[in-house]
Amino acid sequence: LDDLQWADIASIDSVNQLLFTPDLSSSLSKRSNRFFFFGCCREGGINEQHPLWSVFCHANLLHVKYSNLQLRCFEEDTLNVMVSETLRLSPRLTWALSSIVYRKTKGNPL
């Protein structure tokens, strides 16, 4: 889920239920008790007053492992390599497109 800093309480409650309700989580996978959830939010967008904070607190109380990854913006050269590899073209052929993407996104990986 993207932009979790804008999530409403009903959506956050749904995530809480999906992740932490024993009956629901056990029915997701008969062979494993693992569940992969990927959520994105703006840095500084979640604090103790934000409703999503309860998800992290709940995970800590139940000893659920999770990772917090911070993504940094791409440098223009790195972005060009990614565009080049994605399009399977030489980096010199993708430079113009990469420059436009970089200007519009300022290197934001999301």
C-alpha positions as CSV (number, residue, x, y, z in Angstrom):
1,L,0.0,0.0,0.0
2,D,1.3,3.4,-0.9
3,D,0.9,6.8,0.9
4,L,0.0,5.3,4.2
5,Q,0.4,8.7,5.8
6,W,-3.0,9.5,4.2
7,A,-4.7,6.2,5.3
8,D,-8.0,6.6,7.1
9,I,-8.9,4.7,10.3
10,A,-11.1,2.1,8.5
11,S,-8.1,1.2,6.2
12,I,-5.7,1.0,9.1
13,D,-8.2,-1.2,11.0
14,S,-8.4,-3.5,8.0
15,V,-4.6,-3.8,7.9
16,N,-4.6,-4.5,11.6
17,Q,-7.1,-7.3,11.2
18,L,-5.3,-8.8,8.2
19,L,-2.0,-8.8,10.0
20,F,-3.0,-9.7,13.6
21,T,-6.2,-11.6,13.6
22,P,-5.2,-15.2,14.3
23,D,-8.1,-16.9,12.5
24,L,-7.7,-14.7,9.4
25,S,-3.9,-14.9,9.2
26,S,-3.9,-18.7,9.7
27,S,-6.3,-19.1,6.8
28,L,-4.1,-17.1,4.5
29,S,-1.5,-19.9,4.4
30,K,-2.1,-23.4,5.6
31,R,1.7,-24.2,5.5
32,S,3.2,-21.1,7.1
33,N,2.4,-18.4,9.5
34,R,4.2,-15.8,7.4
35,F,2.6,-12.9,5.6
36,F,4.3,-10.3,3.5
37,F,2.9,-6.8,3.8
38,F,4.6,-3.9,2.0
39,G,3.5,-0.4,2.9
40,C,5.0,3.0,1.9
41,C,4.8,6.3,3.6
42,R,6.5,9.7,3.4
43,E,9.4,10.1,5.8
44,G,8.2,12.0,8.8
45,G,4.5,11.3,7.8
46,I,3.9,8.9,10.7
47,N,4.3,9.8,14.4
48,E,2.8,8.7,17.7
49,Q,-0.4,10.6,17.0
50,H,-1.0,9.0,13.6
51,P,-3.5,6.1,13.6
52,L,-0.9,3.8,11.8
53,W,1.3,4.0,14.8
54,S,-1.0,1.5,16.5
55,V,0.0,-1.1,13.9
56,F,3.6,-0.8,14.9
57,C,2.7,-0.9,18.6
58,H,0.6,-3.9,18.0
59,A,3.4,-5.7,16.1
60,N,5.8,-4.9,18.9
61,L,3.4,-6.3,21.6
62,L,2.9,-9.5,19.6
63,H,6.6,-9.8,18.9
64,V,5.9,-9.7,15.1
65,K,9.1,-9.0,13.1
66,Y,9.1,-6.2,10.7
67,S,11.6,-4.0,8.9
68,N,11.6,-0.3,8.3
69,L,13.4,0.6,5.1
70,Q,14.3,4.1,4.2
71,L,14.8,4.7,0.5
72,R,16.9,7.6,-0.7
73,C,16.5,9.4,-4.0
74,F,18.4,8.2,-7.0
75,E,21.2,10.1,-8.5
76,E,20.6,11.0,-12.1
77,D,23.3,8.5,-13.3
78,T,21.8,5.7,-11.3
79,L,18.4,6.5,-12.6
80,N,19.7,6.4,-16.2
81,V,21.3,2.9,-15.5
82,M,17.9,1.7,-14.3
83,V,16.0,3.1,-17.3
84,S,18.7,1.7,-19.6
85,E,18.4,-1.8,-18.1
86,T,14.6,-1.7,-18.0
87,L,14.4,-0.7,-21.7
88,R,17.4,-2.9,-22.7
89,L,19.0,0.0,-24.4
90,S,22.4,1.6,-24.2
91,P,22.7,4.3,-21.4
92,R,23.6,6.9,-24.0
93,L,20.3,6.2,-25.8
94,T,18.2,6.6,-22.6
95,W,19.9,9.7,-21.2
96,A,17.3,12.1,-22.6
97,L,14.4,10.1,-21.2
98,S,16.2,9.6,-17.9
99,S,16.8,13.4,-17.6
100,I,13.1,14.1,-18.0
101,V,12.2,11.4,-15.5
102,Y,14.8,12.8,-13.0
103,R,13.5,16.4,-13.4
104,K,9.9,15.3,-12.8
105,T,10.6,13.0,-9.9
106,K,13.7,14.6,-8.4
107,G,15.0,11.0,-8.2
108,N,12.2,9.7,-5.9
109,P,12.3,5.9,-6.2
110,L,8.6,5.6,-5.7
